[in-house]
């Protein structure tokens, strides 16, 4: 599953596939990014107009918005289409991706309040079989480390299960037991690294401590008390109640995804389904000390603990704030922002709280792609900025859709390069005097062209070796297939091209004369 260094090498490979190494690194966000410009007053109509503008710019099929203030829902609105010919309503279900982590955090804190979980107890107290490669580290990882994403578990080991579609009841435990050979990315508790596996393990701890399955627990102890009657733990139940049609961006164009398989073992980290209206109930509970209407899910002290950022979250140059327990805690200028995104292959979600202003927002979108996450996150941040009565921050990732479309140049350039090489060989065959020799032949015509070809050819090999090929096929399918096909072609062409050149040179040696004109007489 890899160490931290191998993960970053893999991420670099993924970025190279996308010709977008600068997506997360080229334009850095400051340590304390402001939400926007000067203070202003934004109305719901202005926020609606902003979302409509972004939907047109990014070809977003549909979206659902909820805004809350204090203990009231102040605005609900659907945009575009949930399905062909049908606009989303406030009760239309969408996958909420990693926003699920905050629900898992609530479940853990409920069991802490019930005396069934100790945040600083080792994971092995609740899952005695839990192991990583280092026995000492295995015993050191606590429940709090999992919540704060400081366990040392790698990002990669949390991505791999997303393409494991075993829907048996023991899938999550089987995947967790596979960690027994995993080397941690860094010492336990020393640094933040986002990993779905942290929250998958927390889901198993919830089950062990409560005696209920994770789906049953979430339904009984969070959805029901908050009146979240249009939220679900399974796709089938959500489909029966109008689940929006998901889309995947293929070369920046959204395409209906159909019924993609769901990795049930990763339910606690990113597979819950909810609606804008239900998310409004959830946000109010977080703003109002754990209470919505007549239901209470946590005490104010536990809510505060969930929101308290402790681990600096710096991912490839992007300062996201401090990670709390299913929330990022960000000082955005003079405003504190609690936020999180949710990403599945065909849905994107964003939620944010402005605790000092007692405001919250959730926006659910029925389209996504691994490379589009920074772009869609900016849309969410723009809505949060308007809610905070500030100007939306400048867009930093507008180049990504164009970059995605530009990837189609790769096979086009390969075709052009192949034709150019075949024409060059024909000229050399027809006019042997034009053939280069020595260093020029090897440097310019063999070794130099081999560099891009072998670089492309290495990508499929590295993707397969990483164990993440399934993940990339799911979250960026067209780019991954492009990498596999173009990389495979590049590897074959690098060898074939070299063989064709050497065969021509060796089979028809060039005899160059140093004189022209008649031979001298004797």
N, C-alpha and C positions, 0 to 999 in steps of 0.2 A: 504493500500500500504506500510505501514511500516515506521518506523523511521530508523535513521542511525544505531543504535545498532541492531535493528532487521534485517537489511540488512546484517550486518557483520555476524550475527548468521546464516542467510540463506546461505551466501557465504561459511561459514565454513561447513555447511551441504553439499553443492554442492561439496566441496573439499573432504569431507569424502566419499561421493558416489564414487568419482574418486580415492580414496586412494592416494590423491596428495595434502595434506595440505601444502606441501612445494612449490607448483608451483609458488606462488607469494611471499612467505614469507621466505622460507628456505634459498634461495640464494639471498641476497640483492644486488642491484646495488648501487654503490656509488652515492653521491649527484651530482657529476660531472663526469659521466663515460666517458672515452676516447673512441673514435670510434675504435681505434685499436692500434697497436704497432708503430714501428719506421716508419718515413716517407719513402715513396717509390713511384714509378711511375707505375700506372696500366693502361693497355690498354683495349679497349672494348673486345678484345679476352679473356683477363684474367677474366673480369667480366662475360662473357658468360660461360667460363669454370667453374667458381665458381657456377653459377646458375645451370648448368647441374649437377654438383656434388651434390648440395643440393637437386635437383629434384630426383636424383637416391637414395639418402639417405632417403628421406621422401616420396617416391613414389608419387610425385606431378604429376598429369596427364598432365597439360599444363600451360604455362606461356607466358606472353608478356611483353617485356621490352622496355622502352624509356629512353634515356639519352639526356640531353640538356646542352648546354654551351653558355652563353650569350643569343643571340637571334637566335641561330641555333639549329636544331636537329642534334645531332652528331651520334646517333646510335639507330636503331630500330631492334628488333629481336624477333621472336617467337620461342617457345620451346615446344616439346612434341606434345600433341594433344588437339585441341579445341573440337573436336568431333572425334569419331572413324574414323581413316584413313585420318584426315584432320588437318594439322598443323595450329596454329593460325597465322594470318597475323597482321601487325601493325594496321589494321582497324577492327579486330575482337572485338566485344563488350564483355565486362565483367561487372558484377556488381562491383561497387567500394565501397560499404558499407559506413562507416562513413567518408570517404573522402568527401562525400556529404556535410558534415557540413561546409567545407571551401567554397563551392559554395553558401550555404545559407548565410554565412558571407559576401561574395562578394555582394550578392543581397541586404542585409541590408545596407552595406556601399554605394552602388549606390544610394539607396533611401535617405541616409543621405546627400550625395552630392547634391541630387535634392531638399533638404529641406523638404522632406516628413516624415522623421524619425529623432528623436533626441535620441542619444544613452543614455542619462541620463534621459529620460522621463520614467515615469512608464508604465509598460505593459498595465495598464488599460486605458491609453490614446488611444491606438489602439484597444484593446480588452476590452471594458467596462464591459463585463460579467465575466472577469477572476477573479477567487477566489481560495484561498487555505483555510485551516481550520481557520487560524489566520487572521482576517480582516486587522489588522495593517500591517502584513507582506505582505498581498496581494497588498496593496497600495505602498509598499516600493520596490518591485521587478522592476528593470528597464530593458530596452533592453540590456544595457551593462552587467548586471548580467547574463542574458541568454547567451550572446555570450562568456563570460569568465567562464561559468559553476560555478558561485558563487551564484546562486539564492537560494540555500537551497533545491531544488527539488532533490529527491533521485535517485540513480541509478535504484532501483527497479521499480519506477513509470515510467521510460523510457523503461524498459525491457518488462513490461506487454503488451503494445500495439503491440509488435512485433509478438504476436500470435493472434492478432485481425485482421481478414481478411475481415472486412467490407470495400468494395470498393466503397461505396457511396461517393458523393461529400462532405458530411458533417461529414465523419468519424473522421477527425483530430479535428474538433471543439468539437464533442461529447466526444472524449477521453480527451480533454483539460478541458472541463466542469466537468468531473468526478473528477478533482483535488480539487473540493470544500470541500471535507472532508479530504484532505491530510494534515498531520502534517509535517512540514519541518524537514529535517534532522539536520539543524543547522541554526543559525540566518542569515538573508539575508546579503550577502556580506562578511561574515566572513571567509569562507573557500571554497575550490574547492571540488566539487563532480560531477563526470561525469554523465550526464543524457541526454538520447536522448530527453526527454521531453522539455528540454531547446530549442532545435533546432526545434522541432515540433511546439512549440509556435512561434518561429521566422518565420517559414513558414507561419503561420496564420497572423502574423504582416506584412509580405511582401505582402500578398494578400490584407489585409485591407488598407495598405498605397498606393499600386500601382493600385488597382482596377482590377488586373489580377489574374488568378489562378496561383498557384505556378509553375506547369509544364509549362504553357505558358510564365511566366516571365523568367524562367531559359532558355527556348529555345530562346526567343527573345533578351534577354539582356546579356547572357553569351555565350551559345553555338554558336549562329549566329555570333556575332562580332569576336569570336575567330576562326571561321572556323571549329568548332567541329561538322562535319557533320555525324560522326558515334557515336554520344552520344545521349542518350534517357532518357525519363522520364517514360517509361512504358516497361514492359517485352514484350508485344505483338509486339510493334514496333521494339524492338531489335531482337526478334526472326525472324522477316521477313528479317532482315539484318545480319543474321549469328551469333546470340548470342552463345557464348561458352556454352558447356554442363557443368553444375555445378556438383560437387561431394561432398559427405559428408564422412569424415573419420569415419568408423565403426570399432572400436577396432584397430585403426591406419591404416586401409586399405581403400583407397579411393573407394567409390562406387557411380556410377552415380545416381544423385538425381532426375532426371526428372524435371517436371515443378512444383516446390514448390510454394505455394501461396505467394503473395507479400502483405505485410501490407501497403496499400496505405496511411493510416493515418500517417505513419512514413517516408514518402517520403523525407521531408526536412532534416531528421537526418541521413538517411543511405540507400536510395534505388535508387540512380541515377546509370546509366549505361554508360560506356565510353570505349574507345579503347586506346591502347598505343600511337598511333599517336596523338589523340585528347588530351590526358593528357600531351603530350609534348607541345602542343600549350598553354595549361593552365599553365604549369610550367614556360614557357618562359614569359608569361604575369606577373607572380609573380616576376620573376627575373628582368624584364625590366620595372618596374614602372607602371604596369597595361596595357601594350601594347603588342600585337602580330601582326606582319605584319602591315596591315593598320587598324586593329581594336584596340580600347581601351575600357577597361571595368572599370577602376578606375584611379584616380590620384596617383602619387607616394606617396603622404602623406597618402592616404587612405590605400594603400597596406602596408605601414610601420605600420599603426595602426593595421591592421589585424594580422601582424606578431609579434607584441609586447607582449611578455609573461608577465602576471601580477599575475597569481594565481599559487602558488606552487602546482604541481600535484604529490601527493604522495599517491599511491593507494596500500594498503596492503604491504608497505615496498618497493615498486618499485618507484624510483625517475625518473619520465618521463620528467622532466623539468618544465617549467612554461606554463600554458595554456594561449593561446592568444585568437584568434577568429577562431576556426576551425583548429588550428595548435598547436603543442607542440613546445616550444622554448627552446632548450636544449644547454647548454654549454658542449660540448663533448671534454674535454681536452682543446686544444687551438682552437678548431673549433666550430663555431656556427652552429647548425643543426636545421632546421625547418622541422617537420615531422608529419605524422599522418598515422594510419592504417585504413583499412576498413574491416568490418567483417559482412558477412551474412552467413546463414547456409551452403552454398555451394560455396562461393567465398571468396577470401581474396585479399586485395590490400594494397600496401604500397607506399607512396610518400615521398620525402625528397628534401629539398633545402639546398645548401651550399652557402648562400648569399655572403659571402666574396670571394668565388672562382667563383661565377656566374655559378654554376653547379646545375643540378637537375636530379632526377631519379624517375621513376614510374615503379613498377612491379605489374602486375595483374596475379592472380592465380585462376584457376577454381576448387578449393577444399578448404574446411575449416571444422572446428569443434571447439567448445568452448574451449576445452583443448589444441588444437593445436595452438591457437593464439600466446602464447609466443614463440613457436618454429618457426612459420612462420615470426613473427616480427624479430627474430634474423637473418633470411635470408635477410630480407629487410635491417636491420642494417649492415649486412656484405657487401651488395652491396654498401650502402652509404659509408662505410669505404673505400672500394676499390676506389670509385669515388673520395674520399678525399685523395687518394694516401697513405692510411694507411692499415695496416693488419686488417682483420676482427677480431672483438673481440672474445674471447673464448666463446664457446657454454656453456650456463648454464642450458638449459632445454632439453638436449638430452634424459633425462630419461623419458620424458612424453610419447612418443609412446610406450615404453616398459611397462610403468605403465598402459596405456590404454589396452594393450593386457593382462596384468596380472590381470585385473579385472575379467576375465573369471574364475579365481580361486575361486571367491566367491561362485557361485553355486556349483562348484566341491567340495569345502570344506563343504558346507551345506549337500551335498549328503553323503560325507564320514562321517560327524558328525552324521547324521541320522542313517546310517547303524551301526555305532559304538554304538550308544545308544540302538538300538534294540537288538544288540548282547549282550550288557551288561545286559539288562533286561532279556534276555533268560538265561544267566548264573545265575543271581540271582534267577530266578524261579526254575532252576534245582538244585541249591545248595544254599539253604536259609542261610547257615552259612556264606556265603561270603557277604551278604548284610550289608552295613554300617548302622549305626544308629546315632541318635542324631545330634550333631554339624557337624560331617563329612558328613552325608547325606544332610543336609540343605545347608551347606557352599559349599562343593565341587561338589555335584551332582545336586543341584537345583539352588541356588542363583548365583554361579559363571558362569555357562553356560547361565543363563538368561541375563547377562549383554550384551554380543555381540548380542544376539538375539533381545532383546528389543531395542538396539541401532539401528540395522538395520531396525526394525519394525517402528521406529520413523521417518525414512527418508520420506516414502511416505506421512505420516501425515503432516509433516512440509512442504513438497513441495506443497501439496494441500492447506494448510492453508495460504501459502505465496502469493498465486495468480500467482505464476511463473511456475506452472507445464507445462503450454503450451509453455513457453519460453524454458525450458530445454528440452522438447520433440522435439522442433524444432532444437536447437543448439547442443545438445548432446543426440540424440535419443536412441542409444543403451545403454548408461550408465544410462539414466533415466529409460528406461524399465527394465534394470537389477535391478536398485534400487527398482522399484515398485514390480517386481516379487519376488526378493530375500527378500525384506523387508516384503512383505505380507506373504511369506512362513515363515520367521523368527518369525513373530508375532503369527501365528497359531501354529508353532512348539514349541515355548516357552510355550504356554499354554498346548498343547497336551502332550509334554514331561513331564512337571510337573505332569499332571494328571495321566499319565501312571506309573510314579515312585510311586506316593502316593497311587494309587490304588493297586499296587503290594504289597507295604509295609503293608498297612492297611488290605488288604484282606487275607494275609498270614503272620500273625505275627510270628516273629522268637522267639523260645524258646531256649535259649542258656544254656547248662549245664556247670557247673564249674568243673565237674569230668568226667573222661572217665573210662571205666572198669565196673565191676559188682557192684550192690548196696550192701551195707553192710548188713549182717544178723542181725536179732534181737533175 
